Amino acid sequence: MQSPEQRYLSQPVGQQLLHHLAARDAVRHTTPLVPLRVRDIGRFFLALGGRTPRRGHC
């Protein structure tokens, strides 16, 4: 019986990469793409307009 590390190292590089990318994509798909707070959405639109939010406010 091989340890998980031995099994991983015995796999071809392409298969290791596919496993890594699948794990990364699983995390990306569970992470929300839209900010959850209204304040963050407002800051995003200010940044799009080239303005920076005031420091020390909210």
PDB file of N, H, CA, C and O in Angstrom:
ATOM      1  N   MET A   1       0.845  -1.173   0.000  1.00  0.00           N
ATOM      2  CA  MET A   1       0.000   0.000   0.000  1.00  0.00           C
ATOM      3  C   MET A   1       0.893   1.238   0.000  1.00  0.00           C
ATOM      4  O   MET A   1       1.834   1.340   0.787  1.00  0.00           O
ATOM      5  N   GLN A   2       0.584   2.172  -0.889  1.00  0.00           N
ATOM      6  H   GLN A   2      -0.181   2.090  -1.528  1.00  0.00           H
ATOM      7  CA  GLN A   2       1.371   3.382  -1.006  1.00  0.00           C
ATOM      8  C   GLN A   2       0.770   4.511  -0.174  1.00  0.00           C
ATOM      9  O   GLN A   2      -0.443   4.583   0.019  1.00  0.00           O
ATOM     10  N   SER A   3       1.647   5.389   0.313  1.00  0.00           N
ATOM     11  H   SER A   3       2.633   5.330   0.156  1.00  0.00           H
ATOM     12  CA  SER A   3       1.160   6.567   1.015  1.00  0.00           C
ATOM     13  C   SER A   3       0.596   7.546  -0.013  1.00  0.00           C
ATOM     14  O   SER A   3       0.907   7.435  -1.199  1.00  0.00           O
ATOM     15  N   PRO A   4      -0.231   8.504   0.422  1.00  0.00           N
ATOM     16  CA  PRO A   4      -0.779   9.477  -0.535  1.00  0.00           C
ATOM     17  C   PRO A   4       0.323  10.237  -1.293  1.00  0.00           C
ATOM     18  O   PRO A   4       0.175  10.532  -2.479  1.00  0.00           O
ATOM     19  N   GLU A   5       1.415  10.547  -0.608  1.00  0.00           N
ATOM     20  H   GLU A   5       1.536  10.307   0.355  1.00  0.00           H
ATOM     21  CA  GLU A   5       2.496  11.275  -1.277  1.00  0.00           C
ATOM     22  C   GLU A   5       3.143  10.407  -2.359  1.00  0.00           C
ATOM     23  O   GLU A   5       3.457  10.908  -3.439  1.00  0.00           O
ATOM     24  N   GLN A   6       3.346   9.117  -2.089  1.00  0.00           N
ATOM     25  H   GLN A   6       3.091   8.710  -1.211  1.00  0.00           H
ATOM     26  CA  GLN A   6       3.936   8.231  -3.083  1.00  0.00           C
ATOM     27  C   GLN A   6       3.021   8.077  -4.289  1.00  0.00           C
ATOM     28  O   GLN A   6       3.484   8.052  -5.429  1.00  0.00           O
ATOM     29  N   ARG A   7       1.710   7.974  -4.031  1.00  0.00           N
ATOM     30  H   ARG A   7       1.334   7.994  -3.105  1.00  0.00           H
ATOM     31  CA  ARG A   7       0.762   7.873  -5.145  1.00  0.00           C
ATOM     32  C   ARG A   7       0.776   9.142  -5.978  1.00  0.00           C
ATOM     33  O   ARG A   7       0.717   9.090  -7.206  1.00  0.00           O
ATOM     34  N   TYR A   8       0.854  10.290  -5.301  1.00  0.00           N
ATOM     35  H   TYR A   8       0.902  10.332  -4.303  1.00  0.00           H
ATOM     36  CA  TYR A   8       0.874  11.573  -6.001  1.00  0.00           C
ATOM     37  C   TYR A   8       2.121  11.692  -6.880  1.00  0.00           C
ATOM     38  O   TYR A   8       2.038  12.110  -8.034  1.00  0.00           O
ATOM     39  N   LEU A   9       3.268  11.322  -6.326  1.00  0.00           N
ATOM     40  H   LEU A   9       3.335  10.982  -5.388  1.00  0.00           H
ATOM     41  CA  LEU A   9       4.521  11.455  -7.069  1.00  0.00           C
ATOM     42  C   LEU A   9       4.637  10.444  -8.204  1.00  0.00           C
ATOM     43  O   LEU A   9       5.384  10.668  -9.157  1.00  0.00           O
ATOM     44  N   SER A  10       3.909   9.336  -8.113  1.00  0.00           N
ATOM     45  H   SER A  10       3.302   9.154  -7.339  1.00  0.00           H
ATOM     46  CA  SER A  10       3.977   8.343  -9.181  1.00  0.00           C
ATOM     47  C   SER A  10       3.047   8.700 -10.349  1.00  0.00           C
ATOM     48  O   SER A  10       3.121   8.069 -11.404  1.00  0.00           O
ATOM     49  N   GLN A  11       2.177   9.700 -10.176  1.00  0.00           N
ATOM     50  H   GLN A  11       2.118  10.213  -9.319  1.00  0.00           H
ATOM     51  CA  GLN A  11       1.282  10.122 -11.252  1.00  0.00           C
ATOM     52  C   GLN A  11       2.044  10.985 -12.256  1.00  0.00           C
ATOM     53  O   GLN A  11       3.003  11.665 -11.890  1.00  0.00           O
ATOM     54  N   PRO A  12       1.623  10.959 -13.508  1.00  0.00           N
ATOM     55  CA  PRO A  12       2.220  11.866 -14.490  1.00  0.00           C
ATOM     56  C   PRO A  12       1.948  13.330 -14.116  1.00  0.00           C
ATOM     57  O   PRO A  12       0.965  13.633 -13.439  1.00  0.00           O
ATOM     58  N   VAL A  13       2.819  14.219 -14.558  1.00  0.00           N
ATOM     59  H   VAL A  13       3.618  13.972 -15.108  1.00  0.00           H
ATOM     60  CA  VAL A  13       2.701  15.638 -14.204  1.00  0.00           C
ATOM     61  C   VAL A  13       1.361  16.207 -14.655  1.00  0.00           C
ATOM     62  O   VAL A  13       0.751  16.997 -13.935  1.00  0.00           O
ATOM     63  N   GLY A  14       0.902  15.818 -15.828  1.00  0.00           N
ATOM     64  H   GLY A  14       1.398  15.176 -16.414  1.00  0.00           H
ATOM     65  CA  GLY A  14      -0.370  16.325 -16.336  1.00  0.00           C
ATOM     66  C   GLY A  14      -1.532  15.957 -15.427  1.00  0.00           C
ATOM     67  O   GLY A  14      -2.439  16.761 -15.212  1.00  0.00           O
ATOM     68  N   GLN A  15      -1.504  14.758 -14.901  1.00  0.00           N
ATOM     69  H   GLN A  15      -0.768  14.104 -15.075  1.00  0.00           H
ATOM     70  CA  GLN A  15      -2.575  14.330 -14.005  1.00  0.00           C
ATOM     71  C   GLN A  15      -2.492  15.071 -12.668  1.00  0.00           C
ATOM     72  O   GLN A  15      -3.524  15.404 -12.086  1.00  0.00           O
ATOM     73  N   GLN A  16      -1.291  15.329 -12.180  1.00  0.00           N
ATOM     74  H   GLN A  16      -0.452  15.059 -12.652  1.00  0.00           H
ATOM     75  CA  GLN A  16      -1.119  16.128 -10.964  1.00  0.00           C
ATOM     76  C   GLN A  16      -1.696  17.518 -11.169  1.00  0.00           C
ATOM     77  O   GLN A  16      -2.379  18.053 -10.295  1.00  0.00           O
ATOM     78  N   LEU A  17      -1.417  18.101 -12.332  1.00  0.00           N
ATOM     79  H   LEU A  17      -0.862  17.666 -13.041  1.00  0.00           H
ATOM     80  CA  LEU A  17      -1.901  19.445 -12.635  1.00  0.00           C
ATOM     81  C   LEU A  17      -3.419  19.474 -12.728  1.00  0.00           C
ATOM     82  O   LEU A  17      -4.053  20.394 -12.212  1.00  0.00           O
ATOM     83  N   LEU A  18      -4.006  18.482 -13.375  1.00  0.00           N
ATOM     84  H   LEU A  18      -3.492  17.734 -13.794  1.00  0.00           H
ATOM     85  CA  LEU A  18      -5.465  18.426 -13.467  1.00  0.00           C
ATOM     86  C   LEU A  18      -6.111  18.315 -12.090  1.00  0.00           C
ATOM     87  O   LEU A  18      -7.142  18.937 -11.831  1.00  0.00           O
ATOM     88  N   HIS A  19      -5.505  17.524 -11.209  1.00  0.00           N
ATOM     89  H   HIS A  19      -4.668  17.019 -11.419  1.00  0.00           H
ATOM     90  CA  HIS A  19      -6.031  17.396  -9.853  1.00  0.00           C
ATOM     91  C   HIS A  19      -5.935  18.736  -9.114  1.00  0.00           C
ATOM     92  O   HIS A  19      -6.871  19.136  -8.422  1.00  0.00           O
ATOM     93  N   HIS A  20      -4.819  19.413  -9.263  1.00  0.00           N
ATOM     94  H   HIS A  20      -4.059  19.089  -9.826  1.00  0.00           H
ATOM     95  CA  HIS A  20      -4.629  20.717  -8.610  1.00  0.00           C
ATOM     96  C   HIS A  20      -5.642  21.736  -9.125  1.00  0.00           C
ATOM     97  O   HIS A  20      -6.248  22.460  -8.335  1.00  0.00           O
ATOM     98  N   LEU A  21      -5.831  21.798 -10.447  1.00  0.00           N
ATOM     99  H   LEU A  21      -5.339  21.209 -11.089  1.00  0.00           H
ATOM    100  CA  LEU A  21      -6.762  22.761 -11.031  1.00  0.00           C
ATOM    101  C   LEU A  21      -8.205  22.457 -10.638  1.00  0.00           C
ATOM    102  O   LEU A  21      -8.996  23.377 -10.431  1.00  0.00           O
ATOM    103  N   ALA A  22      -8.550  21.190 -10.536  1.00  0.00           N
ATOM    104  H   ALA A  22      -7.907  20.443 -10.704  1.00  0.00           H
ATOM    105  CA  ALA A  22      -9.909  20.827 -10.122  1.00  0.00           C
ATOM    106  C   ALA A  22     -10.164  21.262  -8.686  1.00  0.00           C
ATOM    107  O   ALA A  22     -11.247  21.754  -8.370  1.00  0.00           O
ATOM    108  N   ALA A  23      -9.176  21.085  -7.814  1.00  0.00           N
ATOM    109  H   ALA A  23      -8.296  20.685  -8.071  1.00  0.00           H
ATOM    110  CA  ALA A  23      -9.336  21.524  -6.422  1.00  0.00           C
ATOM    111  C   ALA A  23      -9.441  23.040  -6.344  1.00  0.00           C
ATOM    112  O   ALA A  23     -10.241  23.565  -5.570  1.00  0.00           O
ATOM    113  N   ARG A  24      -8.640  23.751  -7.140  1.00  0.00           N
ATOM    114  H   ARG A  24      -7.991  23.324  -7.769  1.00  0.00           H
ATOM    115  CA  ARG A  24      -8.681  25.213  -7.146  1.00  0.00           C
ATOM    116  C   ARG A  24     -10.025  25.715  -7.657  1.00  0.00           C
ATOM    117  O   ARG A  24     -10.595  26.649  -7.092  1.00  0.00           O
ATOM    118  N   ASP A  25     -10.535  25.101  -8.720  1.00  0.00           N
ATOM    119  H   ASP A  25     -10.072  24.343  -9.178  1.00  0.00           H
ATOM    120  CA  ASP A  25     -11.812  25.524  -9.278  1.00  0.00           C
ATOM    121  C   ASP A  25     -12.965  25.247  -8.322  1.00  0.00           C
ATOM    122  O   ASP A  25     -13.937  26.001  -8.293  1.00  0.00           O
ATOM    123  N   ALA A  26     -12.871  24.181  -7.545  1.00  0.00           N
ATOM    124  H   ALA A  26     -12.081  23.568  -7.568  1.00  0.00           H
ATOM    125  CA  ALA A  26     -13.918  23.890  -6.567  1.00  0.00           C
ATOM    126  C   ALA A  26     -14.012  25.012  -5.541  1.00  0.00           C
ATOM    127  O   ALA A  26     -15.110  25.388  -5.130  1.00  0.00           O
ATOM    128  N   VAL A  27     -12.872  25.547  -5.129  1.00  0.00           N
ATOM    129  H   VAL A  27     -11.980  25.242  -5.464  1.00  0.00           H
ATOM    130  CA  VAL A  27     -12.870  26.667  -4.182  1.00  0.00           C
ATOM    131  C   VAL A  27     -13.415  27.912  -4.852  1.00  0.00           C
ATOM    132  O   VAL A  27     -14.198  28.645  -4.248  1.00  0.00           O
ATOM    133  N   ARG A  28     -13.016  28.165  -6.091  1.00  0.00           N
ATOM    134  H   ARG A  28     -12.380  27.570  -6.582  1.00  0.00           H
ATOM    135  CA  ARG A  28     -13.489  29.359  -6.809  1.00  0.00           C
ATOM    136  C   ARG A  28     -14.997  29.339  -7.000  1.00  0.00           C
ATOM    137  O   ARG A  28     -15.644  30.382  -6.906  1.00  0.00           O
ATOM    138  N   HIS A  29     -15.560  28.182  -7.263  1.00  0.00           N
ATOM    139  H   HIS A  29     -15.034  27.334  -7.339  1.00  0.00           H
ATOM    140  CA  HIS A  29     -16.996  28.114  -7.526  1.00  0.00           C
ATOM    141  C   HIS A  29     -17.825  28.275  -6.255  1.00  0.00           C
ATOM    142  O   HIS A  29     -19.009  28.602  -6.337  1.00  0.00           O
ATOM    143  N   THR A  30     -17.239  28.055  -5.097  1.00  0.00           N
ATOM    144  H   THR A  30     -16.277  27.790  -5.031  1.00  0.00           H
ATOM    145  CA  THR A  30     -17.988  28.238  -3.857  1.00  0.00           C
ATOM    146  C   THR A  30     -17.797  29.630  -3.273  1.00  0.00           C
ATOM    147  O   THR A  30     -18.492  29.999  -2.326  1.00  0.00           O
ATOM    148  N   THR A  31     -16.856  30.418  -3.826  1.00  0.00           N
ATOM    149  H   THR A  31     -16.291  30.118  -4.595  1.00  0.00           H
ATOM    150  CA  THR A  31     -16.595  31.762  -3.333  1.00  0.00           C
ATOM    151  C   THR A  31     -17.484  32.747  -4.080  1.00  0.00           C
ATOM    152  O   THR A  31     -17.524  32.726  -5.310  1.00  0.00           O
ATOM    153  N   PRO A  32     -18.195  33.609  -3.361  1.00  0.00           N
ATOM    154  CA  PRO A  32     -19.063  34.568  -4.052  1.00  0.00           C
ATOM    155  C   PRO A  32     -18.238  35.583  -4.849  1.00  0.00           C
ATOM    156  O   PRO A  32     -17.185  36.028  -4.395  1.00  0.00           O
ATOM    157  N   LEU A  33     -18.719  35.938  -6.026  1.00  0.00           N
ATOM    158  H   LEU A  33     -19.575  35.576  -6.395  1.00  0.00           H
ATOM    159  CA  LEU A  33     -18.023  36.896  -6.868  1.00  0.00           C
ATOM    160  C   LEU A  33     -18.465  38.331  -6.594  1.00  0.00           C
ATOM    161  O   LEU A  33     -17.785  39.279  -6.988  1.00  0.00           O
ATOM    162  N   VAL A  34     -19.588  38.489  -5.930  1.00  0.00           N
ATOM    163  H   VAL A  34     -20.141  37.719  -5.611  1.00  0.00           H
ATOM    164  CA  VAL A  34     -20.143  39.807  -5.649  1.00  0.00           C
ATOM    165  C   VAL A  34     -19.920  40.112  -4.174  1.00  0.00           C
ATOM    166  O   VAL A  34     -20.142  39.250  -3.324  1.00  0.00           O
ATOM    167  N   PRO A  35     -19.481  41.334  -3.860  1.00  0.00           N
ATOM    168  CA  PRO A  35     -19.329  41.682  -2.443  1.00  0.00           C
ATOM    169  C   PRO A  35     -20.661  41.522  -1.701  1.00  0.00           C
ATOM    170  O   PRO A  35     -21.728  41.782  -2.257  1.00  0.00           O
ATOM    171  N   LEU A  36     -20.584  41.105  -0.479  1.00  0.00           N
ATOM    172  H   LEU A  36     -19.717  40.894  -0.027  1.00  0.00           H
ATOM    173  CA  LEU A  36     -21.795  40.833   0.278  1.00  0.00           C
ATOM    174  C   LEU A  36     -22.340  42.061   0.987  1.00  0.00           C
ATOM    175  O   LEU A  36     -23.509  42.081   1.370  1.00  0.00           O
ATOM    176  N   ARG A  37     -21.509  43.094   1.170  1.00  0.00           N
ATOM    177  H   ARG A  37     -20.558  43.078   0.858  1.00  0.00           H
ATOM    178  CA  ARG A  37     -21.969  44.286   1.876  1.00  0.00           C
ATOM    179  C   ARG A  37     -22.214  45.420   0.894  1.00  0.00           C
ATOM    180  O   ARG A  37     -21.472  45.576  -0.077  1.00  0.00           O
ATOM    181  N   VAL A  38     -23.256  46.214   1.142  1.00  0.00           N
ATOM    182  H   VAL A  38     -23.859  46.087   1.930  1.00  0.00           H
ATOM    183  CA  VAL A  38     -23.595  47.346   0.280  1.00  0.00           C
ATOM    184  C   VAL A  38     -22.442  48.344   0.267  1.00  0.00           C
ATOM    185  O   VAL A  38     -22.164  48.956  -0.764  1.00  0.00           O
ATOM    186  N   ARG A  39     -21.774  48.512   1.398  1.00  0.00           N
ATOM    187  H   ARG A  39     -21.999  48.015   2.236  1.00  0.00           H
ATOM    188  CA  ARG A  39     -20.643  49.437   1.494  1.00  0.00           C
ATOM    189  C   ARG A  39     -19.537  49.036   0.509  1.00  0.00           C
ATOM    190  O   ARG A  39     -18.939  49.893  -0.142  1.00  0.00           O
ATOM    191  N   ASP A  40     -19.273  47.742   0.408  1.00  0.00           N
ATOM    192  H   ASP A  40     -19.759  47.046   0.937  1.00  0.00           H
ATOM    193  CA  ASP A  40     -18.238  47.270  -0.509  1.00  0.00           C
ATOM    194  C   ASP A  40     -18.636  47.502  -1.968  1.00  0.00           C
ATOM    195  O   ASP A  40     -17.787  47.812  -2.803  1.00  0.00           O
ATOM    196  N   ILE A  41     -19.910  47.355  -2.268  1.00  0.00           N
ATOM    197  H   ILE A  41     -20.600  47.103  -1.590  1.00  0.00           H
ATOM    198  CA  ILE A  41     -20.387  47.610  -3.628  1.00  0.00           C
ATOM    199  C   ILE A  41     -20.210  49.082  -3.968  1.00  0.00           C
ATOM    200  O   ILE A  41     -19.788  49.418  -5.074  1.00  0.00           O
ATOM    201  N   GLY A  42     -20.533  49.968  -3.018  1.00  0.00           N
ATOM    202  H   GLY A  42     -20.877  49.695  -2.119  1.00  0.00           H
ATOM    203  CA  GLY A  42     -20.339  51.401  -3.237  1.00  0.00           C
ATOM    204  C   GLY A  42     -18.881  51.743  -3.469  1.00  0.00           C
ATOM    205  O   GLY A  42     -18.571  52.535  -4.358  1.00  0.00           O
ATOM    206  N   ARG A  43     -17.986  51.167  -2.694  1.00  0.00           N
ATOM    207  H   ARG A  43     -18.238  50.524  -1.971  1.00  0.00           H
ATOM    208  CA  ARG A  43     -16.555  51.409  -2.878  1.00  0.00           C
ATOM    209  C   ARG A  43     -16.087  50.919  -4.242  1.00  0.00           C
ATOM    210  O   ARG A  43     -15.240  51.549  -4.876  1.00  0.00           O
ATOM    211  N   PHE A  44     -16.631  49.808  -4.688  1.00  0.00           N
ATOM    212  H   PHE A  44     -17.319  49.296  -4.174  1.00  0.00           H
ATOM    213  CA  PHE A  44     -16.266  49.271  -5.995  1.00  0.00           C
ATOM    214  C   PHE A  44     -16.632  50.258  -7.099  1.00  0.00           C
ATOM    215  O   PHE A  44     -15.828  50.517  -7.995  1.00  0.00           O
ATOM    216  N   PHE A  45     -17.847  50.809  -7.037  1.00  0.00           N
ATOM    217  H   PHE A  45     -18.501  50.599  -6.310  1.00  0.00           H
ATOM    218  CA  PHE A  45     -18.261  51.751  -8.074  1.00  0.00           C
ATOM    219  C   PHE A  45     -17.472  53.055  -7.993  1.00  0.00           C
ATOM    220  O   PHE A  45     -17.188  53.667  -9.022  1.00  0.00           O
ATOM    221  N   LEU A  46     -17.119  53.481  -6.796  1.00  0.00           N
ATOM    222  H   LEU A  46     -17.350  52.984  -5.960  1.00  0.00           H
ATOM    223  CA  LEU A  46     -16.258  54.662  -6.665  1.00  0.00           C
ATOM    224  C   LEU A  46     -14.900  54.400  -7.313  1.00  0.00           C
ATOM    225  O   LEU A  46     -14.365  55.263  -8.009  1.00  0.00           O
ATOM    226  N   ALA A  47     -14.351  53.227  -7.090  1.00  0.00           N
ATOM    227  H   ALA A  47     -14.786  52.525  -6.525  1.00  0.00           H
ATOM    228  CA  ALA A  47     -13.057  52.882  -7.678  1.00  0.00           C
ATOM    229  C   ALA A  47     -13.150  52.811  -9.203  1.00  0.00           C
ATOM    230  O   ALA A  47     -12.204  53.188  -9.895  1.00  0.00           O
ATOM    231  N   LEU A  48     -14.269  52.337  -9.731  1.00  0.00           N
ATOM    232  H   LEU A  48     -15.038  52.030  -9.170  1.00  0.00           H
ATOM    233  CA  LEU A  48     -14.440  52.305 -11.184  1.00  0.00           C
ATOM    234  C   LEU A  48     -14.423  53.707 -11.770  1.00  0.00           C
ATOM    235  O   LEU A  48     -13.933  53.927 -12.877  1.00  0.00           O
ATOM    236  N   GLY A  49     -14.964  54.649 -11.013  1.00  0.00           N
ATOM    237  H   GLY A  49     -15.362  54.470 -10.113  1.00  0.00           H
ATOM    238  CA  GLY A  49     -14.996  56.041 -11.466  1.00  0.00           C
ATOM    239  C   GLY A  49     -13.684  56.771 -11.243  1.00  0.00           C
ATOM    240  O   GLY A  49     -13.552  57.935 -11.621  1.00  0.00           O
ATOM    241  N   GLY A  50     -12.718  56.109 -10.638  1.00  0.00           N
ATOM    242  H   GLY A  50     -12.825  55.163 -10.330  1.00  0.00           H
ATOM    243  CA  GLY A  50     -11.421  56.729 -10.411  1.00  0.00           C
ATOM    244  C   GLY A  50     -11.303  57.437  -9.077  1.00  0.00           C
ATOM    245  O   GLY A  50     -10.266  58.031  -8.781  1.00  0.00           O
ATOM    246  N   ARG A  51     -12.337  57.386  -8.279  1.00  0.00           N
ATOM    247  H   ARG A  51     -13.179  56.904  -8.519  1.00  0.00           H
ATOM    248  CA  ARG A  51     -12.305  58.036  -6.967  1.00  0.00           C
ATOM    249  C   ARG A  51     -11.916  57.021  -5.913  1.00  0.00           C
ATOM    250  O   ARG A  51     -12.217  55.833  -6.028  1.00  0.00           O
ATOM    251  N   THR A  52     -11.251  57.502  -4.896  1.00  0.00           N
ATOM    252  H   THR A  52     -11.007  58.467  -4.803  1.00  0.00           H
ATOM    253  CA  THR A  52     -10.905  56.626  -3.778  1.00  0.00           C
ATOM    254  C   THR A  52     -11.799  56.992  -2.601  1.00  0.00           C
ATOM    255  O   THR A  52     -12.065  58.173  -2.376  1.00  0.00           O
ATOM    256  N   PRO A  53     -12.257  56.020  -1.860  1.00  0.00           N
ATOM    257  CA  PRO A  53     -13.106  56.320  -0.702  1.00  0.00           C
ATOM    258  C   PRO A  53     -12.303  57.059   0.362  1.00  0.00           C
ATOM    259  O   PRO A  53     -11.090  56.888   0.486  1.00  0.00           O
ATOM    260  N   ARG A  54     -13.018  57.887   1.127  1.00  0.00           N
ATOM    261  H   ARG A  54     -14.003  58.026   1.026  1.00  0.00           H
ATOM    262  CA  ARG A  54     -12.360  58.654   2.184  1.00  0.00           C
ATOM    263  C   ARG A  54     -11.849  57.716   3.261  1.00  0.00           C
ATOM    264  O   ARG A  54     -12.527  56.762   3.642  1.00  0.00           O
ATOM    265  N   ARG A  55     -10.669  57.988   3.740  1.00  0.00           N
ATOM    266  H   ARG A  55     -10.118  58.763   3.431  1.00  0.00           H
ATOM    267  CA  ARG A  55     -10.083  57.195   4.826  1.00  0.00           C
ATOM    268  C   ARG A  55     -10.738  57.593   6.147  1.00  0.00           C
ATOM    269  O   ARG A  55     -11.018  58.767   6.390  1.00  0.00           O
ATOM    270  N   GLY A  56     -10.968  56.624   6.967  1.00  0.00           N
ATOM    271  H   GLY A  56     -10.740  55.671   6.770  1.00  0.00           H
ATOM    272  CA  GLY A  56     -11.531  56.899   8.286  1.00  0.00           C
ATOM    273  C   GLY A  56     -13.034  57.046   8.290  1.00  0.00           C
ATOM    274  O   GLY A  56     -13.631  57.247   9.348  1.00  0.00           O
ATOM    275  N   HIS A  57     -13.652  56.952   7.148  1.00  0.00           N
ATOM    276  H   HIS A  57     -13.167  56.788   6.289  1.00  0.00           H
ATOM    277  CA  HIS A  57     -15.115  57.040   7.082  1.00  0.00           C
ATOM    278  C   HIS A  57     -15.662  55.649   6.830  1.00  0.00           C
ATOM    279  O   HIS A  57     -15.364  55.031   5.808  1.00  0.00           O
ATOM    280  N   CYS A  58     -16.460  55.160   7.762  1.00  0.00           N
ATOM    281  H   CYS A  58     -16.702  55.662   8.592  1.00  0.00           H
ATOM    282  CA  CYS A  58     -17.069  53.824   7.677  1.00  0.00           C
ATOM    283  C   CYS A  58     -15.997  52.800   7.522  1.00  0.00           C
ATOM    284  O   CYS A  58     -16.291  51.608   7.432  1.00  0.00           O
TER     285      CYS A  58
END
